Every structure is written in structure tokens, then in C-alpha cells.
Amino acid sequence: MSDVDETALQEQQDEVEEMSSEAKVASGVNPLSVLGEALESAAETFGEATSNASASAKAAARYVQATVGTGVYKTAYGISYGVVFSAVFLNEFLPEANSLRRGFEEGAEAALQAAATRRTRTATSSKKRSALPKKKSSSTKQHEKLSA
């Protein structure tokens, strides 16, 4: 045999002896305790993953909600801007004596007045409701009849 072959053979024998000594050390360990430690480690890892997943899901939900809210706002803004700008542009484009222009102006004034009236009426009715005594529910009335 050559020196290279003898060196390779010696290295293999050394590796085998090292593995067998590790096996002897490992055989002294209780396999059930090793299994228990492995299960405990797996449970801890699973618990951490669950809490991480929950936190990630909450963060993703907040991000999606914010994104959808922003999209809805920008869509409503764009529609409103387009409608109002078009009406104002058309109103300014028309001559002052034009019936269409007069209709736009008077219609806008009437809409603003109607909105203000509605706001005032809603605020007044909510104040009246809070001043009135609360009505009893039908289940409360039935309970009072039974107990009398």
C-alpha cells in the first residue's frame, strides 16, 4: 500500500473510534428524557410561532384597514372634486343671464339650506329624545305584569 492509502485508512479508523466513543456516552442518557426535552423545545417554538403569527395578523389587518380606508377616501374625494369642479367650471363658462347657470346657482343654494335645516332638525330631535324619559321595553313590561 502507498502512504496516501495508509493515511486515509488511519483517518477512517480514527473517525470510527470517535463515533463509537460518542455512542457510548450517548447510551448512558435516558432516551425518554431526551424525547421529553425535544417535545418541550418543540412546544416552546410552537408557542412563540403562534404569538408571532397572531401579532403579524393583527399588524396586517391594521395595514389592510388603513389602505382600504385611504382608498375609499381618495375615491370619494376624486368623485366629489370632479363633480363640483365640473359644475363650477360649467357655471362660470355660461353667461350670467343663462337659465342653466341660474338653475345651478339656485339649486346649490337650496341644497345648502336643506342640509343646514336637516342638521338643525337632527340636533334638536336628539336633544328632545335625551330629555324624554326612556321607554320601557316590552320584556320589562311583561316582567312587571307577572310580578304584580
Secondary structure, DSSP 8 states (H G I E B T S, - for coil): --HHHHHHHHHHHHHHHHHHHHHHHHHTS-HHHHHHHHHHHHHHHHHHHHHHHHHHHHHHHHHHHHHHHHHHHHHHHHHHHHHHHHHHHHHHHS-TT-HHHHHHHHHHHHHHHHHHHHHHHHHHHHHHHHHS-----HHHHHHHHHH-
